[in-house]
Amino acid sequence: MSAQYRSALLRGVILGLLTGVSTGLTTFATSSDLKTILVAAGTAFLAPLIVRAAGEGSFDTNRASKGDVRSGDVRALPATPTPVPAGVPTR
């Protein structure tokens, strides 16, 4: 598992837990039916997990394997420093 995919999966789980719990509690405030609460919470958990892990993780992993890493990517690698030629003053 690549670093980009692992990072996106972790972010998806955290976001999914937060949205799942808040949706479950909101649904519980309006309904006492356990099945309704679990379906609403499960759907709210899976949506960001799928988008983050499957979508963003796969996309960023693919770009990283091609060397097209951008600053907005999940777990973007630091840019390689450009060597300064001898005799050029630095700040």
C-alpha positions, 0 to 999 in steps of 0.5 A, spaced: 500 500 500 502 506 497 503 512 502 498 516 498 493 511 499 494 509 506 494 517 508 487 517 504 484 511 507 486 514 514 483 521 512 477 517 509 476 513 516 476 519 520 472 523 516 467 517 515 467 516 523 465 523 524 460 524 519 457 517 521 456 519 528 453 525 527 448 523 522 446 517 527 445 522 532 441 526 528 437 521 525 436 518 532 433 525 534 428 524 529 427 516 529 427 511 534 427 505 529 434 502 529 434 500 522 433 507 520 439 510 524 444 504 522 442 505 515 443 513 515 450 512 519 452 507 515 451 511 509 454 517 512 460 513 514 461 510 507 461 516 502 467 519 505 471 513 505 469 511 498 471 518 495 477 519 499 480 512 499 478 509 493 478 516 489 483 520 491 488 515 494 488 511 487 488 518 483 494 520 487 498 514 487 497 513 480 500 520 479 506 519 484 508 513 480 508 517 474 512 523 478 507 528 477 506 530 484 503 536 486 502 540 493 495 539 493 496 531 493 495 526 499 502 525 502 505 530 497 513 528 497 517 534 498 520 538 492 527 536 490 532 542 492 535 545 486 543 545 486 546 552 487 552 553 482 558 555 485 559 562 486 552 564 486 550 568 492 545 565 496 540 569 501 
